[in-house]
Amino acid sequence: MRIPHKRALLLLALLGLGACSLAPAYQPPLPAMPAHYSDAHGDWLPAQPADRVPAHWWQRYADPRLDSLQQQLERANPTLAAAVAHYDAARAAAREIAAARAPQAGLSAQALRQRQSDDRPLRGSDQPDIYDSDTLALGLNLDLDLWGRLRNLAAAGQAEARATGDDLAAARLSLQGELTHQYLALRGLDQQAAILGQSLDAYAQALRMTQARYDNGIASELDLARAEHQLDDARAQRDEVIGQRRLLEHAIAELLGEDAARFGIAPDVALPALPQVPAELPSTLLQRRPDIAAAERRLYAANAGIGVARAAWLPDLDLGALVGGQSAGSGNLLGAGNRIWALGPLASLPLLDGGRRHAAERGARAEFDEASAHYKATVLRALREVEDPLGQLRDLQAEAIDQDRATHAAEHARDLAETSYRNGAVSYLDVISAQTAALQARLHSQALQTRRLQASAQLLVALGGDWHAG
């Protein structure tokens, strides 16, 4: 099979055109960025996919139970399992698209016994009515991809697969953040239950004292009723806390793929220590956020889609080859006299399509504009999600300082009221008011501790899992 010299040169030239691409030069749009976070220092740099979501970021809280729950989340959460399967499907789809650029080969065989029509055009008088037709052929085909259609399809598929991987990382990070948030809330309720338990002991002792004073005619029945009400109200508050804790246990069980009715976490009044947030938070930390990476990669895929739509306007050229044998049912099918072969290009160009290609190109450009807007929105949302917990941590710190002073003052007032009541200087209503104020101040202080911990976890998630650039 000999190919003329000029034809070979032509084929080489066509293959050289395969380096062409009609996709626009890619440049991700950047929204207007602040020079630094309003509650931290550090210059802004454009966010680019970094694929560096830190593992085990929750270990900053040094809580072994939280660590074990996070490991169970990784193994058993059904939402995460679905995201893993979706990522595997996206990678397979990308490989399927990329395979179109490789040479395609197929083997065909047929052994037919057939009859031809008496009125078949150009039929010779000596041709039989019934005959055998056997064919065995190996076909090869290569799309020369002169205008980069297949390359852009493959690039878009690969970008979409990587974006799906970023979706998986974002889902994992979100679920880890949700579990951490709920776990910290549960430990906060454990502390509140402990505070209420201590108050119940004090209120029960006060009720016994008031009962004794009432029996001796020193205290009034109103004082006794107030003491009973205070004790019962504290019990109701503890029951409320226990109910809220049970709901949190159920929510955590769902995250872990557990049956809520059989799942439980033992109470523990030890609240994790608040991690120290660095004074400077460079905005480059956003580069590790998987949602930003996913949005940028989908923008790249949409840009490649414009190249695919543009290539539809130009001729599609395939290089085909066939080699095999054909016989009429006798002789060696692959013998020299029965061999068949073919080699050459096949060009196609639709001329009239009712505006289909024009609509496809407009649609591709619209998809790029949509992806561009989504990318900008994702970056701006990421900035807000960092700013929110930063500001919250600053405000909660100031509030906690003030609340600690208020708690100390309320406890001192309670002690003074109890002493004064035993000395007959104040009424029991003053004691009730002071004790209630002290309890609420302690509960408020504890709630601020929990909120600060949750804000720190929210900041870690917003920064892609850590607040250090290393």
ZIUR-V246686 format. One record per residue. SS is DSSP state (@ for helix, = for strand, . for the rest). PSI is psi as a letter, one per 40 degrees, with the letter a starting at -180 (none if undefined). Layout:
SS;PSI, SS;PSI
//
This chain:
.;h, .;h, .;h, .;i, @;d, @;d, @;d, @;d, @;d, @;d, @;d, @;d, @;d, @;d, @;d, @;d, @;e, @;e, @;e, .;i, .;h, .;e, .;i, .;i, .;h, .;h, .;h, .;h, .;i, .;h, .;i, .;h, .;i, .;i, .;d, .;i, .;i, .;d, .;e, .;i, =;i, .;h, .;i, .;h, .;i, .;h, .;h, .;i, .;h, .;e, .;f, .;f, .;h, .;i, .;i, .;f, @;d, @;e, @;e, @;d, @;e, .;f, .;h, @;d, @;d, @;d, @;d, @;d, @;d, @;d, @;d, @;d, @;d, @;d, @;d, @;e, .;h, @;d, @;d, @;d, @;d, @;d, @;d, @;d, @;d, @;d, @;d, @;d, @;d, @;d, @;d, @;d, @;d, @;d, @;d, @;d, @;d, @;d, @;d, @;e, @;e, .;i, .;h, =;h, =;i, =;i, =;h, =;i, =;i, =;i, =;g, =;i, =;h, =;i, =;h, .;i, .;i, .;d, .;e, .;h, .;i, .;f, .;h, .;i, .;d, .;e, .;h, .;i, .;d, =;h, =;i, =;i, =;h, =;h, =;h, =;h, =;i, =;h, =;h, =;i, =;h, =;h, =;h, .;e, .;f, .;d, .;e, .;e, @;d, @;d, @;d, @;d, @;d, @;d, @;d, @;d, @;d, @;d, @;d, @;d, @;d, @;d, @;d, @;d, @;d, @;d, @;d, @;d, @;d, @;d, @;d, @;d, @;d, @;d, @;d, @;d, @;d, @;d, @;d, @;d, @;d, @;d, @;d, @;d, @;d, @;d, @;d, @;d, @;d, @;d, @;d, @;d, @;d, @;d, @;d, @;d, @;d, @;d, @;d, @;d, @;d, @;d, @;d, @;d, @;d, @;d, @;d, @;d, @;d, @;d, @;d, @;d, @;d, @;d, @;d, .;e, .;e, .;d, .;i, .;i, @;d, @;d, @;d, @;d, @;d, @;d, @;d, @;d, @;d, @;d, @;d, @;d, @;d, @;d, @;d, @;d, @;d, @;d, @;d, @;d, @;d, @;d, @;d, @;d, @;d, @;d, @;d, @;d, @;d, @;d, @;d, @;d, @;d, @;d, @;d, .;e, .;f, .;i, .;h, @;d, @;d, @;e, .;i, .;i, .;h, .;h, .;i, .;h, .;e, .;h, .;h, .;i, .;i, .;h, .;i, .;h, .;h, .;i, .;d, =;h, .;g, .;i, @;e, @;e, @;d, @;e, @;d, @;e, .;h, @;d, @;d, @;d, @;d, @;d, @;d, @;d, @;d, @;d, @;d, @;d, @;d, @;d, @;d, @;d, @;d, @;d, @;d, @;d, @;d, @;d, @;d, .;e, .;e, .;i, .;i, =;h, =;h, =;i, =;h, =;i, =;i, =;h, =;i, =;a, =;i, =;h, =;i, .;f, .;e, .;i, .;i, .;h, .;d, .;e, .;i, @;d, @;e, @;e, =;i, =;i, =;i, =;i, =;h, =;i, =;i, =;h, =;i, =;i, .;h, .;h, .;d, .;h, .;e, .;f, .;e, @;d, @;d, @;d, @;d, @;d, @;d, @;d, @;d, @;d, @;d, @;d, @;d, @;d, @;d, @;d, @;d, @;d, @;d, @;d, @;d, @;d, @;d, @;d, @;d, @;d, @;d, @;d, @;d, @;d, @;d, @;d, @;d, @;d, @;d, @;d, @;d, @;d, @;d, @;d, @;d, @;d, @;d, @;d, @;d, @;d, @;d, @;d, @;d, @;d, @;d, @;d, @;d, @;d, @;d, @;d, @;d, @;d, @;d, @;d, @;d, @;d, @;d, @;d, @;d, @;d, @;d, @;d, .;e, .;e, .;d, .;i, .;i, @;d, @;d, @;d, @;d, @;d, @;d, @;d, @;d, @;d, @;d, @;d, @;d, @;d, @;d, @;d, @;d, @;d, @;d, @;d, @;d, @;d, @;d, @;d, @;d, @;d, @;d, @;d, @;d, @;d, @;d, @;d, @;d, @;d, @;d, @;d, .;e, .;e, .;e, .;i, .;e, .;i, .;e, .;none
//
